[in-house]
Amino acid sequence: MDPLAFPVLAGTVLTEAVKFLFERAGAVLDRRAGRVTAEEREQVPGQTQPLLARPTELTEERVARITGAHAALRVYLSRPEFLQGEDTDLRELLGRLRRDLEEVYGRRLPFGEESKEDRPGVEISQRTETLQGKQVGMRVGGITERGRARVEQDTGVIEETGEQVGIEIEGTIG
């Protein structure tokens, strides 16, 4: 995973980003465990609209990743001296957790000076129980240096006649 998926943050902004993701992960896990109803919206400071978890996105695999990230962030929050914006492992952890939470909430979660416009690109998420034909996540003519493409595909069974392609690109990336 590209650690640049999560911006380099420092000081208070980094601490607030870690706290935000830790709290959101906790809220998602509370909903999954039934301690809070899935339909209850989260009023979150700094967010223009309340967040609503989508139960269908709480797959076992995603819940396991969120649980692991939540535990790791607990360590970072208890030992703030470990919070370093240049820490590649931390940025990868935050990037993965943000992606999972964005899938669960169905919306972007920007941090720091980052905005939706700062991250041009396309994200595709496909779920299929059984695949018999061809499934292509994205077909593009090329991607610029600033462009970003992400395809997440989850398929139960790919039949003998099935083919799953994440991205088909004509030309070069960058």
Z-matrix of the N, CA and C atoms (Angstrom, degrees):
N
C 1 1.454
C 2 1.520 1 108.73
N 3 1.300 2 116.28 1 141.98
C 4 1.447 3 122.36 2 178.66
C 5 1.523 4 109.30 3 -76.67
N 6 1.356 5 118.59 4 117.96
C 7 1.457 6 119.51 5 -179.82
C 8 1.522 7 112.34 6 -63.38
N 9 1.333 8 117.43 7 -17.02
C 10 1.463 9 119.58 8 178.33
C 11 1.521 10 111.57 9 -72.68
N 12 1.334 11 116.43 10 -4.41
C 13 1.464 12 119.44 11 175.46
C 14 1.520 13 109.93 12 -62.28
N 15 1.325 14 115.90 13 -21.20
C 16 1.456 15 120.34 14 175.36
C 17 1.518 16 106.48 15 -121.73
N 18 1.330 17 117.88 16 130.83
C 19 1.464 18 120.21 17 -173.95
C 20 1.525 19 112.53 18 -66.79
N 21 1.321 20 115.22 19 154.31
C 22 1.459 21 120.56 20 173.48
C 23 1.518 22 106.45 21 -73.87
N 24 1.313 23 115.62 22 116.78
C 25 1.462 24 121.72 23 178.68
C 26 1.520 25 107.69 24 -121.45
N 27 1.309 26 116.41 25 159.44
C 28 1.457 27 119.62 26 179.81
C 29 1.520 28 110.39 27 -140.49
N 30 1.313 29 115.18 28 161.28
C 31 1.457 30 122.34 29 172.77
C 32 1.514 31 113.83 30 57.27
N 33 1.319 32 114.53 31 -134.46
C 34 1.454 33 122.45 32 -175.67
C 35 1.521 34 112.05 33 -61.66
N 36 1.329 35 117.59 34 -37.90
C 37 1.467 36 120.91 35 -178.57
C 38 1.529 37 109.96 36 -63.91
N 39 1.342 38 117.10 37 -41.72
C 40 1.459 39 120.61 38 178.20
C 41 1.529 40 110.00 39 -64.94
N 42 1.319 41 117.20 40 -45.53
C 43 1.458 42 121.38 41 179.40
C 44 1.524 43 110.71 42 -59.36
N 45 1.328 44 117.27 43 -43.72
C 46 1.468 45 121.29 44 179.45
C 47 1.522 46 111.09 45 -65.64
N 48 1.335 47 117.91 46 -38.75
C 49 1.465 48 120.74 47 178.38
C 50 1.527 49 110.31 48 -64.10
N 51 1.332 50 116.97 49 -43.34
C 52 1.465 51 121.15 50 179.03
C 53 1.526 52 109.63 51 -63.78
N 54 1.333 53 117.22 52 -44.85
C 55 1.473 54 120.62 53 178.58
C 56 1.528 55 111.16 54 -60.88
N 57 1.343 56 115.92 55 -43.71
C 58 1.463 57 120.34 56 -179.74
C 59 1.528 58 110.77 57 -59.59
N 60 1.338 59 116.84 58 -49.98
C 61 1.460 60 120.16 59 -178.32
C 62 1.531 61 110.90 60 -66.80
N 63 1.325 62 117.48 61 -37.63
C 64 1.463 63 121.43 62 177.41
C 65 1.530 64 110.21 63 -61.51
N 66 1.326 65 116.51 64 -46.10
C 67 1.471 66 120.90 65 179.85
C 68 1.524 67 111.81 66 -65.93
N 69 1.344 68 117.37 67 -40.83
C 70 1.457 69 120.24 68 178.95
C 71 1.531 70 110.02 69 -65.61
N 72 1.335 71 116.83 70 -41.64
C 73 1.462 72 119.90 71 178.05
C 74 1.522 73 109.81 72 -61.54
N 75 1.322 74 117.31 73 -43.13
C 76 1.462 75 121.35 74 177.64
C 77 1.517 76 111.73 75 -61.20
N 78 1.329 77 116.65 76 -41.50
C 79 1.467 78 120.83 77 179.31
C 80 1.527 79 110.93 78 -64.47
N 81 1.328 80 116.96 79 -40.59
C 82 1.466 81 120.84 80 178.72
C 83 1.527 82 109.68 81 -65.49
N 84 1.323 83 117.17 82 -43.48
C 85 1.466 84 120.69 83 179.91
C 86 1.526 85 111.17 84 -65.95
N 87 1.340 86 117.30 85 -35.37
C 88 1.471 87 120.75 86 175.75
C 89 1.526 88 110.81 87 -62.77
N 90 1.324 89 116.74 88 -40.29
C 91 1.464 90 120.70 89 178.73
C 92 1.523 91 110.46 90 -67.58
N 93 1.304 92 116.06 91 -41.96
C 94 1.464 93 120.65 92 179.76
C 95 1.534 94 110.58 93 -62.12
N 96 1.333 95 116.67 94 -38.97
C 97 1.464 96 121.25 95 -178.50
C 98 1.524 97 112.64 96 -80.65
N 99 1.341 98 117.36 97 -7.78
C 100 1.457 99 121.18 98 179.07
C 101 1.523 100 114.38 99 84.52
N 102 1.337 101 117.52 100 7.40
C 103 1.464 102 120.20 101 177.48
C 104 1.529 103 111.41 102 -71.08
N 105 1.323 104 115.84 103 -24.37
C 106 1.466 105 123.63 104 176.06
C 107 1.519 106 105.71 105 -133.41
N 108 1.323 107 117.83 106 141.51
C 109 1.462 108 119.53 107 179.98
C 110 1.525 109 110.52 108 -68.67
N 111 1.315 110 115.37 109 144.34
C 112 1.461 111 121.00 110 -178.58
C 113 1.524 112 111.63 111 -62.56
N 114 1.333 113 117.44 112 -27.92
C 115 1.460 114 121.72 113 -177.01
C 116 1.530 115 113.35 114 -79.25
N 117 1.321 116 116.91 115 -12.78
C 118 1.468 117 120.18 116 -178.36
C 119 1.522 118 110.22 117 -72.24
N 120 1.324 119 115.53 118 123.10
C 121 1.464 120 120.94 119 179.12
C 122 1.525 121 109.90 120 -80.28
N 123 1.339 122 115.39 121 147.59
C 124 1.461 123 121.32 122 179.24
C 125 1.522 124 109.66 123 -98.93
N 126 1.304 125 116.43 124 120.06
C 127 1.466 126 121.08 125 172.80
C 128 1.524 127 106.83 126 -85.50
N 129 1.319 128 116.51 127 112.15
C 130 1.456 129 121.47 128 -173.54
C 131 1.527 130 109.36 129 -119.69
N 132 1.346 131 117.04 130 124.96
C 133 1.468 132 119.46 131 176.75
C 134 1.527 133 110.79 132 -57.30
N 135 1.306 134 116.22 133 138.32
C 136 1.457 135 121.65 134 179.69
C 137 1.515 136 113.84 135 89.03
N 138 1.319 137 118.25 136 -10.42
C 139 1.460 138 121.67 137 177.60
C 140 1.521 139 108.63 138 -103.35
N 141 1.320 140 116.26 139 132.66
C 142 1.462 141 120.04 140 -177.01
C 143 1.520 142 112.69 141 -70.21
N 144 1.311 143 117.53 142 -28.98
C 145 1.458 144 121.97 143 179.69
C 146 1.523 145 108.74 144 -126.89
N 147 1.328 146 117.05 145 151.70
C 148 1.466 147 118.36 146 176.60
C 149 1.521 148 110.71 147 -64.13
N 150 1.316 149 116.09 148 151.92
C 151 1.455 150 121.32 149 178.53
C 152 1.527 151 109.41 150 -91.50
N 153 1.315 152 115.61 151 141.06
C 154 1.459 153 121.48 152 178.68
C 155 1.526 154 108.19 153 -132.09
N 156 1.316 155 115.82 154 118.51
C 157 1.463 156 120.85 155 179.10
C 158 1.524 157 109.91 156 -71.85
N 159 1.324 158 115.54 157 141.57
C 160 1.465 159 121.62 158 176.93
C 161 1.527 160 107.89 159 -101.54
N 162 1.330 161 117.32 160 105.69
C 163 1.465 162 121.09 161 -175.33
C 164 1.527 163 114.30 162 -53.84
N 165 1.324 164 118.07 163 -31.32
C 166 1.467 165 120.10 164 -179.33
C 167 1.525 166 111.81 165 -65.33
N 168 1.325 167 117.54 166 -21.01
C 169 1.466 168 121.20 167 -179.87
C 170 1.525 169 112.48 168 -87.79
N 171 1.326 170 116.69 169 -3.44
C 172 1.469 171 120.62 170 -179.42
C 173 1.527 172 110.28 171 -89.43
N 174 1.320 173 114.79 172 65.01
C 175 1.461 174 120.34 173 178.23
C 176 1.522 175 109.78 174 -72.35
N 177 1.314 176 117.00 175 161.43
C 178 1.476 177 120.86 176 179.42
C 179 1.521 178 110.66 177 -57.99
N 180 1.323 179 116.88 178 -43.62
C 181 1.461 180 121.23 179 -179.22
C 182 1.525 181 111.26 180 -62.80
N 183 1.328 182 116.46 181 -45.66
C 184 1.464 183 120.33 182 -179.50
C 185 1.526 184 110.82 183 -66.01
N 186 1.325 185 117.41 184 -41.91
C 187 1.461 186 120.93 185 178.97
C 188 1.529 187 109.98 186 -62.05
N 189 1.329 188 117.24 187 -39.02
C 190 1.466 189 120.58 188 178.09
C 191 1.528 190 110.81 189 -63.35
N 192 1.348 191 117.23 190 -42.29
C 193 1.469 192 119.85 191 178.49
C 194 1.518 193 110.83 192 -65.51
N 195 1.339 194 117.01 193 -43.30
C 196 1.462 195 121.13 194 -179.93
C 197 1.532 196 110.23 195 -63.91
N 198 1.319 197 117.08 196 -40.95
C 199 1.462 198 121.17 197 178.78
C 200 1.532 199 110.60 198 -61.82
N 201 1.322 200 116.84 199 -45.85
C 202 1.466 201 121.20 200 178.54
C 203 1.517 202 112.29 201 -62.79
N 204 1.329 203 116.58 202 -42.98
C 205 1.466 204 120.84 203 179.28
C 206 1.523 205 110.54 204 -65.72
N 207 1.322 206 116.72 205 -40.13
C 208 1.460 207 121.59 206 179.55
C 209 1.536 208 109.84 207 -59.95
N 210 1.324 209 116.63 208 -44.53
C 211 1.469 210 121.04 209 178.88
C 212 1.533 211 110.99 210 -64.24
N 213 1.329 212 116.89 211 -42.44
C 214 1.464 213 120.19 212 179.69
C 215 1.524 214 111.44 213 -64.77
N 216 1.321 215 116.92 214 -40.94
C 217 1.469 216 120.17 215 -179.90
C 218 1.523 217 111.22 216 -67.84
N 219 1.318 218 117.38 217 -29.14
C 220 1.472 219 120.65 218 176.20
C 221 1.536 220 109.30 219 -58.85
N 222 1.333 221 116.60 220 -40.41
C 223 1.467 222 121.04 221 178.61
C 224 1.527 223 109.76 222 -64.87
N 225 1.324 224 116.96 223 -46.60
C 226 1.465 225 120.31 224 179.89
C 227 1.533 226 111.07 225 -60.51
N 228 1.321 227 116.89 226 -40.48
C 229 1.466 228 119.45 227 -178.84
C 230 1.522 229 111.85 228 -71.00
N 231 1.326 230 117.29 229 -30.94
C 232 1.463 231 119.41 230 178.50
C 233 1.527 232 111.49 231 -79.77
N 234 1.343 233 116.89 232 -18.39
C 235 1.463 234 121.90 233 179.06
C 236 1.528 235 108.70 234 -129.11
N 237 1.344 236 117.31 235 74.11
C 238 1.468 237 121.07 236 -174.79
C 239 1.528 238 114.57 237 -57.23
N 240 1.327 239 116.72 238 -20.67
C 241 1.472 240 118.30 239 178.48
C 242 1.528 241 111.46 240 -66.59
N 243 1.336 242 117.71 241 -17.17
C 244 1.460 243 121.33 242 177.17
C 245 1.530 244 112.40 243 -80.27
N 246 1.317 245 117.82 244 -13.48
C 247 1.464 246 121.38 245 -178.20
C 248 1.527 247 110.06 246 -77.60
N 249 1.321 248 115.16 247 100.19
C 250 1.461 249 122.08 248 179.04
C 251 1.523 250 108.31 249 -125.09
N 252 1.316 251 117.01 250 122.56
C 253 1.459 252 121.51 251 -176.94
C 254 1.516 253 114.43 252 -59.46
N 255 1.330 254 117.98 253 -26.34
C 256 1.466 255 121.87 254 -179.04
C 257 1.531 256 112.27 255 -85.77
N 258 1.333 257 117.69 256 -5.06
C 259 1.462 258 123.03 257 -177.69
C 260 1.529 259 109.70 258 -67.64
N 261 1.334 260 116.72 259 106.84
C 262 1.464 261 122.28 260 -177.09
C 263 1.527 262 111.73 261 -60.86
N 264 1.335 263 117.10 262 -41.24
C 265 1.470 264 119.94 263 -179.79
C 266 1.525 265 110.91 264 -62.97
N 267 1.321 266 116.51 265 -42.66
C 268 1.465 267 120.55 266 178.47
C 269 1.524 268 110.36 267 -63.92
N 270 1.334 269 117.26 268 -44.45
C 271 1.462 270 120.28 269 -179.49
C 272 1.520 271 111.46 270 -64.39
N 273 1.333 272 117.86 271 -37.29
C 274 1.465 273 120.41 272 176.64
C 275 1.523 274 110.39 273 -65.97
N 276 1.328 275 116.74 274 -42.23
C 277 1.468 276 121.25 275 177.66
C 278 1.523 277 110.05 276 -60.35
N 279 1.320 278 117.02 277 -47.60
C 280 1.467 279 121.19 278 179.91
C 281 1.524 280 111.18 279 -64.99
N 282 1.327 281 117.31 280 -40.10
C 283 1.461 282 121.22 281 179.18
C 284 1.527 283 112.00 282 -63.19
N 285 1.339 284 116.65 283 -45.61
C 286 1.473 285 120.42 284 178.35
C 287 1.522 286 110.98 285 -63.67
N 288 1.348 287 115.81 286 -44.75
C 289 1.468 288 119.12 287 -179.38
C 290 1.522 289 110.27 288 -64.17
N 291 1.327 290 117.35 289 -42.57
C 292 1.468 291 119.30 290 178.62
C 293 1.514 292 110.70 291 -60.20
N 294 1.328 293 117.94 292 -43.74
C 295 1.473 294 120.29 293 179.00
C 296 1.522 295 111.25 294 -60.51
N 297 1.329 296 116.26 295 -44.61
C 298 1.463 297 119.10 296 178.75
C 299 1.522 298 110.78 297 -62.14
N 300 1.326 299 117.20 298 -44.77
C 301 1.466 300 120.16 299 -179.45
C 302 1.526 301 111.43 300 -66.72
N 303 1.320 302 117.41 301 -36.49
C 304 1.467 303 120.00 302 176.96
C 305 1.526 304 110.68 303 -64.14
N 306 1.313 305 117.34 304 -36.25
C 307 1.467 306 120.75 305 175.61
C 308 1.524 307 110.01 306 -66.36
N 309 1.331 308 116.63 307 -43.94
C 310 1.462 309 120.73 308 -178.83
C 311 1.530 310 110.49 309 -64.22
N 312 1.322 311 117.00 310 -42.82
C 313 1.464 312 121.25 311 -177.54
C 314 1.527 313 113.31 312 -87.16
N 315 1.328 314 117.37 313 -17.07
C 316 1.460 315 120.74 314 179.66
C 317 1.519 316 113.68 315 70.25
N 318 1.337 317 116.53 316 30.02
C 319 1.470 318 120.08 317 178.47
C 320 1.522 319 110.83 318 -159.78
N 321 1.314 320 115.78 319 163.30
C 322 1.468 321 123.76 320 -178.90
C 323 1.525 322 110.41 321 -71.32
N 324 1.326 323 115.46 322 150.16
C 325 1.456 324 122.39 323 175.43
C 326 1.531 325 107.86 324 -131.22
N 327 1.353 326 117.83 325 79.97
C 328 1.471 327 120.46 326 -178.39
C 329 1.527 328 111.97 327 -75.63
N 330 1.359 329 115.53 328 157.26
C 331 1.460 330 121.80 329 -179.30
C 332 1.517 331 111.42 330 -132.30
N 333 1.324 332 115.90 331 154.23
C 334 1.458 333 121.55 332 176.35
C 335 1.518 334 111.04 333 59.14
N 336 1.318 335 115.46 334 -132.42
C 337 1.466 336 121.88 335 -179.93
C 338 1.525 337 111.74 336 -84.23
N 339 1.300 338 115.74 337 -1.83
C 340 1.455 339 122.08 338 -177.32
C 341 1.526 340 110.16 339 -69.14
N 342 1.300 341 116.12 340 141.94
C 343 1.460 342 120.99 341 173.43
C 344 1.519 343 107.15 342 -138.77
N 345 1.305 344 116.50 343 171.94
C 346 1.456 345 120.61 344 -179.59
C 347 1.532 346 110.82 345 -56.66
N 348 1.324 347 116.59 346 -36.70
C 349 1.452 348 120.47 347 -178.38
C 350 1.526 349 112.20 348 -69.34
N 351 1.349 350 118.00 349 -23.86
C 352 1.455 351 121.72 350 179.76
C 353 1.523 352 112.46 351 -73.92
N 354 1.305 353 117.49 352 -14.37
C 355 1.453 354 121.52 353 -175.90
C 356 1.525 355 110.30 354 -122.84
N 357 1.355 356 117.38 355 67.44
C 358 1.457 357 118.35 356 -178.07
C 359 1.522 358 110.78 357 -66.33
N 360 1.301 359 115.25 358 142.38
C 361 1.446 360 118.73 359 177.49
C 362 1.507 361 112.27 360 154.75
N 363 1.307 362 114.06 361 -171.31
C 364 1.455 363 121.40 362 -176.00
C 365 1.522 364 108.36 363 -132.07
N 366 1.330 365 115.26 364 140.99
C 367 1.452 366 120.93 365 174.64
C 368 1.512 367 108.46 366 -126.10
N 369 1.324 368 115.83 367 131.92
C 370 1.456 369 122.31 368 -179.18
C 371 1.523 370 107.99 369 -123.43
N 372 1.320 371 115.98 370 134.96
C 373 1.460 372 121.21 371 175.78
C 374 1.519 373 107.76 372 -129.67
N 375 1.339 374 116.06 373 119.82
C 376 1.459 375 121.20 374 -178.09
C 377 1.524 376 110.01 375 -124.37
N 378 1.328 377 116.06 376 136.39
C 379 1.458 378 122.22 377 177.79
C 380 1.533 379 107.91 378 -126.31
N 381 1.324 380 116.25 379 128.65
C 382 1.453 381 121.31 380 -179.30
C 383 1.529 382 108.96 381 -141.98
N 384 1.324 383 116.45 382 133.68
C 385 1.468 384 120.19 383 176.57
C 386 1.528 385 110.23 384 -73.65
N 387 1.369 386 115.64 385 -52.31
C 388 1.460 387 121.19 386 -178.19
C 389 1.523 388 108.52 387 -134.76
N 390 1.330 389 116.36 388 131.36
C 391 1.460 390 121.45 389 -178.80
C 392 1.515 391 108.95 390 -115.29
N 393 1.368 392 115.82 391 122.33
C 394 1.454 393 120.58 392 179.19
C 395 1.522 394 111.53 393 -109.12
N 396 1.311 395 118.67 394 -37.06
C 397 1.460 396 122.45 395 -179.04
C 398 1.513 397 110.19 396 -98.47
N 399 1.312 398 115.22 397 -143.65
C 400 1.459 399 120.63 398 -178.80
C 401 1.520 400 109.39 399 -106.45
N 402 1.313 401 116.32 400 132.91
C 403 1.459 402 122.03 401 176.39
C 404 1.530 403 106.96 402 -121.18
N 405 1.339 404 115.73 403 120.25
C 406 1.455 405 121.40 404 179.25
C 407 1.515 406 107.88 405 -115.36
N 408 1.306 407 115.92 406 125.25
C 409 1.456 408 120.20 407 179.56
C 410 1.517 409 111.76 408 -70.75
N 411 1.338 410 117.27 409 -41.57
C 412 1.460 411 120.26 410 -176.77
C 413 1.528 412 109.29 411 -157.97
N 414 1.331 413 116.43 412 137.14
C 415 1.460 414 123.07 413 173.07
C 416 1.515 415 107.15 414 -121.44
N 417 1.313 416 116.88 415 118.93
C 418 1.468 417 120.05 416 -178.60
C 419 1.519 418 110.09 417 -135.63
N 420 1.333 419 115.37 418 159.20
C 421 1.456 420 121.50 419 178.74
C 422 1.511 421 112.57 420 -81.22
N 423 1.310 422 118.57 421 -20.32
C 424 1.466 423 123.05 422 179.68
C 425 1.511 424 110.04 423 165.83
N 426 1.307 425 115.70 424 167.78
C 427 1.461 426 121.03 425 179.65
C 428 1.519 427 107.96 426 -131.00
N 429 1.310 428 116.52 427 134.03
C 430 1.461 429 120.01 428 178.62
C 431 1.523 430 110.34 429 -79.07
N 432 1.323 431 116.79 430 172.53
C 433 1.462 432 121.58 431 179.35
C 434 1.522 433 111.94 432 -57.33
N 435 1.325 434 116.98 433 -37.66
C 436 1.456 435 120.54 434 -178.00
C 437 1.518 436 112.38 435 -84.57
N 438 1.307 437 116.54 436 -13.36
C 439 1.454 438 120.37 437 -176.59
C 440 1.518 439 112.34 438 -71.45
N 441 1.300 440 114.78 439 158.89
C 442 1.459 441 121.36 440 -178.41
C 443 1.515 442 107.91 441 -142.98
N 444 1.311 443 115.98 442 134.40
C 445 1.458 444 120.49 443 177.18
C 446 1.524 445 108.09 444 -132.35
N 447 1.313 446 115.42 445 136.89
C 448 1.461 447 120.43 446 179.38
C 449 1.518 448 108.51 447 -140.43
N 450 1.320 449 115.85 448 126.36
C 451 1.462 450 120.95 449 177.49
C 452 1.523 451 107.54 450 -124.49
N 453 1.300 452 115.55 451 127.66
C 454 1.460 453 121.35 452 174.68
C 455 1.510 454 107.07 453 -118.56
N 456 1.332 455 115.72 454 120.74
C 457 1.456 456 120.78 455 -179.41
C 458 1.517 457 109.25 456 -123.66
N 459 1.304 458 115.83 457 133.43
C 460 1.455 459 122.22 458 179.87
C 461 1.522 460 107.06 459 -129.34
N 462 1.334 461 115.67 460 110.43
C 463 1.458 462 120.37 461 -177.62
C 464 1.516 463 109.34 462 -126.98
N 465 1.311 464 115.48 463 131.88
C 466 1.458 465 120.24 464 178.85
C 467 1.513 466 111.69 465 -69.30
N 468 1.334 467 117.34 466 -58.47
C 469 1.462 468 122.64 467 -177.24
C 470 1.523 469 108.85 468 -133.59
N 471 1.326 470 116.49 469 129.55
C 472 1.466 471 121.24 470 172.51
C 473 1.523 472 106.07 471 -105.69
N 474 1.347 473 115.05 472 112.74
C 475 1.458 474 121.45 473 -178.49
C 476 1.527 475 109.95 474 -65.54
N 477 1.316 476 116.16 475 167.13
C 478 1.457 477 121.69 476 -179.50
C 479 1.531 478 111.45 477 -56.62
N 480 1.328 479 117.23 478 -34.65
C 481 1.465 480 121.18 479 -179.51
C 482 1.529 481 111.67 480 -87.21
N 483 1.301 482 117.66 481 0.05
C 484 1.461 483 121.36 482 -175.89
C 485 1.517 484 112.97 483 -87.32
N 486 1.323 485 114.15 484 152.77
C 487 1.462 486 121.19 485 175.77
C 488 1.521 487 107.48 486 -145.79
N 489 1.306 488 115.64 487 129.12
C 490 1.460 489 120.72 488 179.03
C 491 1.516 490 108.59 489 -117.73
N 492 1.327 491 115.76 490 123.92
C 493 1.461 492 121.98 491 -178.53
C 494 1.523 493 107.69 492 -123.23
N 495 1.309 494 117.15 493 125.94
C 496 1.462 495 120.68 494 179.22
C 497 1.521 496 111.86 495 -71.64
N 498 1.336 497 116.67 496 -56.53
C 499 1.470 498 121.06 497 -178.07
C 500 1.516 499 108.90 498 -141.56
N 501 1.308 500 116.57 499 133.89
C 502 1.460 501 122.76 500 170.22
C 503 1.523 502 106.58 501 -111.54
N 504 1.330 503 116.69 502 118.78
C 505 1.462 504 121.01 503 -177.13
C 506 1.519 505 108.80 504 -122.31
N 507 1.325 506 115.51 505 129.01
C 508 1.455 507 120.79 506 172.09
C 509 1.516 508 107.05 507 -98.63
N 510 1.306 509 116.45 508 126.00
C 511 1.462 510 119.60 509 -177.91
C 512 1.531 511 110.14 510 100.67
N 513 1.312 512 115.46 511 -160.33
C 514 1.455 513 120.04 512 -176.18
C 515 1.516 514 111.00 513 -110.73
N 516 1.304 515 115.81 514 157.66
C 517 1.452 516 120.88 515 173.74
C 518 1.518 517 106.37 516 -90.35
N 519 1.324 518 115.78 517 125.57
C 520 1.467 519 119.71 518 179.29
C 521 1.445 520 110.17 519 87.87
